[in-house]
Amino acid sequence: MLQNLRVTQIGNGLAAAVAGRLFADVGAIVSCIEPDASTALAVYLNHGKRAVTTDPLAQRTEVANADLIVCEDRPQSLRTLQRDVDSLRNLNSTAALIYISPFGQTGPKAGDPASDLTLFFASGIARLLTGQVEDLTEPPIRPVGEQSAFIGGLSAACAGMHAALAAPGAVIDVSIMEALATMAVAELARAGLSGKVRSRQREADGNGATVTILPARDGYVAISPREDRQWASWLAVMGSPDWGSDPRFATKPDRVANWDALHTLMSAWSGQYAKRWIADAAQAAHVPSFPLLEPAEQFGSPQLEHRKFWRDIELGG
């Protein structure tokens, strides 16, 4: 797709490394100045890139020949390292420049330090990750790993691709916090249009819906029989239990209003079976469903194997 695009990634910022890897995956010629190789994740993100030596002349030449340059750091550090806009423009006047930082290159928080943990909470997305809770003193959580860097890097790559194809010479300022905040699109719309904020407090019956996670014999499975025809099919998957004709569960509003009781009954059934079996049976009945898999379980996925998702690559070190 981008076979002739020359991309230079400067430094070892994780979000910048994600953006560089994405460009390499779609065919761009990607070089990396001072790449990190200290972790398995860093080595993975370096795949498809050409490492540039520490020789200053080689680095300047790489920057001068680039169509697009990706940097990650806060404003003061960029100036100190001579990677700010003015410094890079002295070497390359036409390349699109992508700057990635925790809070953006401008504003009162532009120079503040941050981490994956603080960015998830500053963006507001962390409060949504656990769903609603019984006890408001139960703290929100963040996802495992460095997902803020992946979201920020993906946002930068999307913006950079547009700039490379349609706006050469553009300077793009990517805030990882803002990229994370846009993931809470439903809550942003709710607050913007109604002025209301959804409480984290669970209100028992009536606050659920027929989209849920059920326990299985070997883990968990998600189901979503939202429509009445899907609900009828889901009852058939469960063997048409007697409680399926209970008036409390006759319509979707009824099921929502009596969700706690319904979830208990479904859980008693699902706990007897394997998660993959439940998901396969539900999908065969045209009920949206999938098993919740641990990362290691993906290695045995027939779908991923058929699509040749896994590839063996040689890693140095």
Secondary structure as GFF3:
##gff-version 3
##sequence-region A 1 317
A	DSSP	beta_strand	6	10	.	.	.	ID=ss1
A	DSSP	alpha_helix	14	25	.	.	.	ID=ss2
A	DSSP	beta_strand	29	33	.	.	.	ID=ss3
A	DSSP	alpha_helix	40	46	.	.	.	ID=ss4
A	DSSP	beta_strand	49	52	.	.	.	ID=ss5
A	DSSP	alpha_helix	56	64	.	.	.	ID=ss6
A	DSSP	beta_strand	68	72	.	.	.	ID=ss7
A	DSSP	alpha_helix	75	80	.	.	.	ID=ss8
A	DSSP	alpha_helix	85	91	.	.	.	ID=ss9
A	DSSP	beta_strand	96	101	.	.	.	ID=ss10
A	DSSP	alpha_helix	116	123	.	.	.	ID=ss11
A	DSSP	alpha_helix	126	129	.	.	.	ID=ss12
A	DSSP	alpha_helix	147	166	.	.	.	ID=ss13
A	DSSP	beta_strand	171	175	.	.	.	ID=ss14
A	DSSP	alpha_helix	176	181	.	.	.	ID=ss15
A	DSSP	three_ten_helix	182	184	.	.	.	ID=ss16
A	DSSP	alpha_helix	185	194	.	.	.	ID=ss17
A	DSSP	beta_strand	212	216	.	.	.	ID=ss18
A	DSSP	beta_strand	219	223	.	.	.	ID=ss19
A	DSSP	alpha_helix	228	237	.	.	.	ID=ss20
A	DSSP	three_ten_helix	242	245	.	.	.	ID=ss21
A	DSSP	three_ten_helix	247	249	.	.	.	ID=ss22
A	DSSP	alpha_helix	252	257	.	.	.	ID=ss23
A	DSSP	alpha_helix	259	270	.	.	.	ID=ss24
A	DSSP	alpha_helix	275	284	.	.	.	ID=ss25
A	DSSP	beta_strand	289	292	.	.	.	ID=ss26
A	DSSP	three_ten_helix	295	300	.	.	.	ID=ss27
A	DSSP	alpha_helix	302	306	.	.	.	ID=ss28
###
